[in-house]
Amino acid sequence: MKSRQEFLKKFGRERWPCVKLLCLLLSGASCMAPAQPLSDDALRKISFDQKPGAQISPGLRFRDEDGKLVRLGDYLGKKPVVLVLGYYGCPMLCSFVLNSMIGGLQDIKWEIGNQFEVINVSIDPSETSALAAAKKKAYVRRYGRPGAGAGWHFLTGDEKDIHRLAAEVGFNYAYDAAAKQYAHPSGLVILTPQGKVAHYLSGVVFSAQELNDALADASASKIGSPIRNLFLLCFHYSPITGKYGAIIMVCVRVFGVVILLALMAIILAPLRHAIRRRKSLNIG
């Protein structure tokens, strides 16, 4: 019996390094296993569920671009709010949304910081206040109106508060570990001064008229009716074969053809006019 125990101890001492090596190899293999992309079912759930009249929680806590801990309620109570959900490291449509929003806001009389506020909230809990500050600096400069910095806030936060806010306004998103990007819809949420959802502006193009009307309604605490749920996924699903990448490329090609035809029409218009004038002179 004693010899058997001694044998087992000796066997264990000799084999223990091998066991540890095997565990390390298995652990490394699991780490090297490629992450799975989001399934089609998961992607179908990415949407902007419209909830007119929904109240956002004023007690949700975030950090502003200076790293200061703030509550959403700190920005409510006096002015309507344009709420923009996305993330600052987004490589695609998020920048289109903000650029289009700025273009529309530049054509209305109301100004950020005076008649309304803008709140950007990152859905990526790993993003930092420093990144938020850099984005704020760039976009406030692009907007170009004085005093906008005081009314335009770029927030980051914990996953719990981010999910809560997104759920309250119907913003459904998911993280794709394979692409290391977030899949989410695009658009703006217009809030009343009390923090209730007044309007949704979906897509990536926002006219000055619709922005002006939505802000005016929200300022008067008027709740709009649901609009057609049109959105684009801010998500590069597959750069080569992914269906969403293909849709985006088709759209780009179609718009390219339309622009080309419009330019040709503009260029040829004077020529057609000159030909018609010459014919009329010859007839006369």
Secondary structure, 3 states (H helix, E strand, C coil): CHHHHHHHHHHHHHHHHHHHHHHHHHHHHHHHCCCCCCCHHHHHCCCECCCCCCECCCCCEEECCCCCEEEHHHHCCCCCEEEEEECCCCCCHHHHHHHHHHHHHCCCCCCECCCEEEEEEECCCCCCHHHHHHHHHHHHHHHCCCCHHHCEEEEECCHHHHHHHHHHHCECCEEECCCCEEECCCEEEEECCCCEEEEEEECCCCCHHHHHHHHHHHHCCCCCCCCCCCCCCCCCCCCCCCHHHHHHHHHHHHHHHHHHHHHHHHHHHHHHHHHHHHHHHHHC
